[in-house]
């Protein structure tokens, strides 16, 4: 029996690369890659590499629907946030699994209104499409608030508005206003576990087959790095910095997170899709930040380190409207994906650091990226490195995080890492001036 054909609307730098999709599809489906013409023109290298893995079709313009219809695909999926609306339009036109019951389900303003209507969130949000809308929005929402794009990922375009001076900064500096929203800022808190280096938010990966919700994994987070007014177009520089599994949430908080995730997915009418839901956790429960209609970035590699479910394979299976096999029990221990940002994302990299230097740090089992001396810091998205760590238990993980923080401070001292507040929090105090040797 032939495997079902599945269209994958691809774009580089998503949550799954070509090799990951190829490996996950074995025995599940026959992937056919679809590229919008704009994507193919922006990254012509993909047309040279992708045919080694899959058949490839390039759309005429943005006509994803025709491309998927012509290949007689039984389903369609994407692993990139920027392609979600194109996928949803094709799913609706072709009657394929995966379409949410409400329109524009990944629009953050639509989500806020759906959550409010369902009674699962008290966070208020209003649209901001022109500079003159901002004062009215502040008057309605109050301060503190968050100004952010209705469609974006990874903290891009976000500004935390706490004072009238912050409002004026946006009016003076921001040039692109269409498609923003202002929402109540969810109060910051501490991770309920009491672990000081963990952030106050988590994410949940969920496989929905029809209305059946299977929560595959809960990830704790390394605190977000925020540099006020240092982002593009008047925004703050906001960077997500890491994911930890399994979560160290106490049982009541863990249950509250799963309940809030299910309520949010129900409110959006999510069907036949793997989703990534981010939630802030505090003393009064869990509040949904946003729901993303695809696998979370970087998470599949972290979950593999503890033998967890294959998020890519789950997404491929669910996109066909098929219930995936039960997830395996995870292995003992902890896995951490850490992508440490530069304090200043502008200018060239000053430190000379090799992959071998990073692999010598305690607990490091993978180095996916390292900033190269002389290159622009933005070449790596403003990150000094992208690491994965493995620890046998929570006490060892905490020690590894302190020691890796100290090691990164020494390795990237020329780039200001020894004085970086974000890194100081991970280290739990003053940082050693130490460059690790390969014998450590």
N, C-alpha and C positions, 0 to 999 in steps of 0.2 A: 504493500500500500504506500502510495506516494505521500510525503509529508505535505501539510498544507502550505500554500504560498502566502508569505506575509510581506507586505510592503513596509519599508523602513524609510521614513522621510528623514534624511540625514543632514547634519551640519557639523563641521569640525568643532571641537572643544565643547562637546556636550557631555552628558553623564556617562556615555558609553562610546568607546572607540571601535574601530572596525574589527580589531582582533577579539575584543570582548564580545561583540555581537556574534561573530563567527563561532567562537567557542561555546557560547550559551545556546546557540540555535541547534546544535547537534542533537539529533533524535527528536527535536520539537517541531521544527518548521523549516521551510526553504525561504530564506530572506532574499528579497529583491530590493536593491537600494534605489531610492528616488531622490533626486537633487533638483531643487528649484534652479532655474536658469541663473538667477542672481547669485546664488551660492556657488554654483559651478564656475562662474566667471570670477568671483572674488578669490576662490581658492582652487586654481586649475590643477594643483598637485593631486587633489582628491580623485580626479578623472584618470590619473595614471596609476594610483595605488588601489583604488576600490575594486576594479575588475579582477584583481588577484583573489578577492574574497567572494564577490557576489556579482550577479548580473546588475547592470546599472542603467537607469533611465533618467534622462534630463527632461524636465518639464518644459513645455513652451510657455514662457512667462511664469506665472504662478498657478498654472492649471494642473494642480496635484490630482484633482478628481479624475481627469481623463487618463493620466498616467497610471493610476491605480486600477481604473476600470480596464484599460487595455491589457494589463498583465493578469487579469482575473484573480486578483488577490482576495483572500478570505479575511484579511484584516489589515490594519494600518497602525503604526506606532511611531513615535519619535522619542529621542532622548535629549532634545534641545528645547529650552524654553521658548526661543524665538520662532519655533515652527509649530507651536501648539494650535494657534488659530487656523493655520492651513490644514492641519490634521483634522480638526473639528469640522471644518467646512466640508471636507471630503467624506468624512464619516457620515455626516448628515445626508449628503447628496447620494451616497451609495448604500445607505442603510446598514453599515458595518458596525460591529460592536465598539463601544468606547465613548460614545457621545453622552455628555452630561445632559440632565433633563432641563437645565436652564441655560440660556444663551450667555456667551462670554464668561464662562465659569471661572476663568483664570485671571480676570480683571479684578484687582484688589478692592475697588469700590463696589462692584457687583457682589463680591464675597461679603463685604461688611453689611450690605443691605440684606443679603440672604440670611446671614447669621442673626442679625437683629430681628428679622421677620420670624425666624424659627425659635427665637428666645434663647439662643445659645451664646450670645455675646452682648455686652453693654457698651462696647467701644463704638463711638460715633465717628462718622467720616463724611466729608463733603468734597465735591469736585473742585479743582482749581485749574482753570484752563487759560487764565490771563493774569497778568501781574495785579490788575485791579481787583481780582477775586480774593487775594490773600487776606486783606484786612477784614473783609466780610466773613471769610472762613474762620479766622481767629476769633472774631466776635461770637460766632456760633459754637465753636468747639471749645474755646478757652485754651489756656496754656498750663502746663507744657503740652506740646503737640509734635507730630512728625509730619513733615512734608515729603512726599515720595511719589515716584511714578506709579501709575496704576498697572503698568506692565513692565517689569524689570526683574532681574535676579541678582543675588550676590551683594546687595547693599548699594548698587549703583544709583546715583541721583538722590540719595536720601539726605535730608537735613533735619536735625533736631532743633526745634524751635522752643526756646525757654523764656525768652525776653523780647521786648520790643526792639532791642538792638539786633537780635537774630532775624526778626521780621524785616528790618531795614536792610540788613546784609543781603537777604534774598532779593529784595526789590532792586538793590544796587548792582548785584552780580549775576543773577540768573537771567539767561536770555531765552531759554526754551521752557514754555509754560504749559503747552497743550498736553493733556493726558496726565495731570497730576491729581493728587488728593491730599487733603489735610485730615489727619485722624488723631484722636486722643492718644496721648503717649501712655502705654502700659507701664505702670510703675516698675522700677527695677527692684530686684530682690536678691536673695542668695540661694544657691542650690540647696534643696531640702536635705541633702546628705550631710551638709556641713563641710564638704571638701572645698577649701578656699579657692583652688585654681579652676574649678568648674564654673561655667557661666550659668545664668539663670534662665536658660531656655533649652529646649530639647527638640528633636524631630522624630516623627513616626513614619515609617514606610509601611504602606497598606496595599494589599492586593484586594480589589473589589471585583467579584464576579456576580453580576446582577447587584442585588442589595446585600450580598454576603460579604462582610468585611473581615479580612484576615490581617491582623497587624503583625507584620513580619519582623520588625525590629524597632527598638527605641534607642536613639543615640543621645547621649549627653554631648555638650558642646564646650569647646574652649572659648573663653570670653571673646566677644567681638572687639576688634581694634577700631577705635574711633578717634580721628584727628580732626578737630573742629575747623571748618572752613578751608580744608585742604583738598577737597575733591574737585571734580570738574564742574564748571558752570554754577559756581556758588554753593555746591553741596558740601557736606562733610565727607572726609575720606573714611568710608565704612567698609571694613573687611571682615568677612567670616574667616576663622582661623583654625578650625579643627573639629573633629568628630570622634567620639569615644563610644565603644560598645563592649559589653552590655552596659545599660544605664545603671547608675547607682541610686536611682530614686527609691525612697522607702515605698513599701507596698501601697499605702493609701494614695500617695502622689502618683505612683505608676498607674493605678487604676483610674484616677482623675484624668490623667493625660489621655489614656485610651478612650475613655468615655467622651471627652471633649473632641477628640479626633473623629470618632464615629458620628457624633452630632453634627460636626461641620461637613463631613462627607454626605450625610443625609440631607442637610440643608441645600447643598449644591447639586444633589441628584447624581452623584458620581456613579458610573456603571463601567464595568469591564476595563479597569485601568489600574496601574500601580501609581500611587500618589505619594508625595512627600509633603507632610504637614509640619509646620513649625509652630511651637507653642511656648509662651512664657509661663514659668511656674513661680508661684508665690505662696504666701501663707494662707490665702483665701482661695486657692485652687489653680486651675490651668486656664489660660486665655489663648485662643488661637491667634497667631500672628498672620499666617497666610497658608493657603493650600496650593501646591504646585502639581500640575497634571502630568508629571513624569518622575522617573527615578531621581533621587537627590544626587547632586554631583559629588564625586569622590567616595561615595558610601559603599558601593559594591566591592571595591578593593579592600576596604576596612573590614567589612563583614566576612569576606573570604578568609581572613586571617584567623577567625575563630570558628570556621566551619559552618557559618550561618547559611541561610537560603541565598541562592543566586538571584539577586535582584533583577539582573538583566534577563535571565531566563524566565523569571516570573512575569516580567513585563511583556515578553514576547508571547507567552502562553495566554495570558489574560487578554491580550489584544485580539486573540482569535475567539474570545468568548468562552474559553475552556478553563475549567477549574484546575489550577496547578496541583502537582503532587504535594502532600504534606511537607512542610519545612522540616529539615533535620534538626536534631538537638545541637545546639552550639557547643563547641569545645570549651573546657575550662580556661579561664584567663581573660585578658583584656587586649583590645586592639585600639590604636589611636592613629588617626590621620592628622598630621600637623602641618599647616601651611603658614609659616611665620612671615608677617609683613615687615617691610622697612618702616622705620619711624617717619622718614621723609621719602615719598614715592617718586620724587623728581631727581633728575641728574643721573650720573653714572655710578656703577658699583665700584666701591673703593677697595673692598677686601678681596683677597685671593684665597678662595676656598674650593676644594675638590670634592667629588663624590666620596672618595676614600676618607676624607676628613669627617664627613657627616656619618658615614657608615661606622666609624670608630666610636661614635657617641653611644652611651649605654641604651640598650633596648631597641636601637634602630635596625630594622630589617629591610627597609626599602628607601631608596632615594629617587623620586620621580623627577625632581627638578632642583637645580641649584643656580643661583644668580652668578654670572660670570664677570670677573673683574674687567672693567672698562666698558661693559655693555650698559645700555640704558636700564635703569631699574624697572621701567615699565615693560621691558621685554619678557619678564616673568610675571607680569600682572602686579608688580609692586611687591612680590614675595622674595624673601631671601632664599627660601628652600621649601620643598614639599616632601615631607617625610612620612613614613609609617613606622610605628613602634608596636612591639608585642611584649606583654608582661604576663607572668603566671598568676598574679594575684593583685589585689588593689593596693596593698602596701608597696609592692615592688613598682607598680605603675606610678604611684605618687613620687617615689624616689627617682625613677627614670625621668619624670617630667622636670623635677628640680635640676637634675644633673645635665639633661639635654639643654635646658634653658641656660645654665651656666656655660655649657660648651658653645652654644650659639653666640652668647655674649662675647666670648673670647675670639671666636672665629671671625665674627663680623663687627669687631670693636671699631674698626675704621669707619663703619657706616652708622655709628651711633647706637648700636644695640645695647651697650652696657647701661645706658640711661633711659631705655625705652620703658615707659610705665606698664605696657602690656606684658613685656617679658619679665619685668620685676614681679608682677602678680603671679606668673607661672612659677617663678623661682621661689616665691614665698619669702623674699627678703633680699639683701644685698647680693650682687652677683660676683662670683669669683673672676679674677682676671686670669683666665686660663685658656690656653689653646691645647686641646687634647692631642696626645700622640697616638700613633697607630698601635702602640703596645697597651693602651688603656683597656 
